């Protein structure tokens, strides 16, 4: 399968963090999508301009009804994606802000509740470094994936005109 070959070849490139394949979400949207994650734009650009990728895209070109497209996302928008939601389109900024705050407030409160006395003894720059590192890890890997699922009904309402 070409998607497997594409993922295998991408995984050999520096900065590769993973890939996810999304099958068509509905009959009206028959596209398959592969989301590649790379450490930064430079490593992504190296993969995108590679001969390996070009060769595989050439092999699938005859199978496509329309030319393939690409979209690059980074930052907080990537917290707000759901499998099967094609194409990836972020919710309005005010919704992302509110859901992020609903995750951030208890995370910061919990860190200070559990480690506040220990943190108070540290110099402010070190304390801030530790708190933000712990909170960002919690936000990215624990809280935001759950918050996005829990608030999907509000973040991605079915009645939106983009076909969701």
C-alpha positions, 0 to 999 in steps of 0.5 A: 500500500502506498500510504504505508510506503510513504510513512515508512520513507518519511520515518527515515527522515530526521525530525520525523515524529509520526504519521496518522492516516484518515480514511474518508469521513463520508461519501461526500468527502472521499479523500484519504489524508495522511498527517505527517508530524515533524519536529520543525518546518525545516525537517518538514521541508526536507521531507517535502522536497525529497526525491523519495516523496516525489517518487511516491506522489508520482506513483499515486498521481494516476489514482487521483481525481484531483491534484493532491493538496497539502496544508501546514498547521502549527501551534495551538491549532493542532490541539484542536483536531479530531480524527475524521474531521476533514479537512482540518479546520480549527474552531473559532479562536474564542472557542479555542481560548475558552477550552484552553483556559478550562484546561489550563486553570486546573492544571496550574492550580494542581501544580501549585497545590501539589508543589507550591511549597517546594516551588516557593523556595526556587528562584522565580526564573527556575520556578517559572521554567518548571511550572510551564514545562509541566503544564505544557506537557500536561496540556499537549499530551493529557488535557487538550486531547481530552478537552477537544473530545469532550467539547467537540459538540461545541468546537465542531458543531455538525451544522457548520457549512464546511460539511461537518 
